[in-house]
């Protein structure tokens, strides 16, 4: 019985009682009290129904998230198996034809470039899936961030040289408790991203500052800049950001950066004056544990 049906039934009962000679004012008060009670019951029923619907939606969202995670994990493993085989045979074939037909050599170089891209994509997908599912375990140790940046610069130099770009590392040091490999990946991802969206021959600056409570690292470029409406999308997988003159990407690299920085208890964000004005990506790491004592 709904609220209206209950109210009508109560009115009918009061009407019958009126014929019995009882005080009409008391009967009216009783009716109003019963109506208030019916309204209260109806509100409770509505809240219960709303709670059930919300719980069902949450359970459905959870099931979809689990399905997505399972799909990514399965798909990336299925891709990596044949990809490893293709890359291995391509390397063997390239070695056998070395010094032979230059056209054939260029074909194998194209094969290697694209297998490297697919290999990086599958690795990034797995990293994102591990981060989102909470399956990343950090191997924490006291780290000198200045030394970490110097090592990253050595790895980045040949990548930037292909575009005639120069990398400058500035600032002091600073020690934190961190996972060396994960933080190295963060720095390299940010610098490669800066290189991609900057003109040939430009300069990329990585700066580190000791802030007492932690360390602040920034990667500055003089590239295409970022539109204001695109800033909130930057650290999400597959953000769909389009930049004229630059081939599109998946956005997984920046998403991984955010995941690893936040796992260290830090923050990451981006700043830009707008299109054509370059950008600065900044992350902070707290000083904690043994690093705070040194």
Secondary structure, 3 states (H helix, E strand, C coil): CCHHHHHHHHHHHHHHHHCCCCCHHHHHHHHHHHHHHHHHHHHHHHHHHHHHHHHHHHHHHHHHHHHHHHHHHHHHHHHHHHHHHHHHHHHHHHHHCCCCCHHHHHHHHHHHHHHHHHHHHHHHHHHHHHHHCCCCCCCEEEEEHHHHHHHHHHHHHHHHHCCCCEEEEEECCCEEEEEHHHHHHHHHHHHHHHHHCCCCCCEEEEEEEECCCEEEEEEEECCCCCCHHHHHHCCCCCCCCCCCCCCCCCCHHHHHHHHHHHHCCCEEEEECCCCCCCEEEEEEEECCCHHHHC
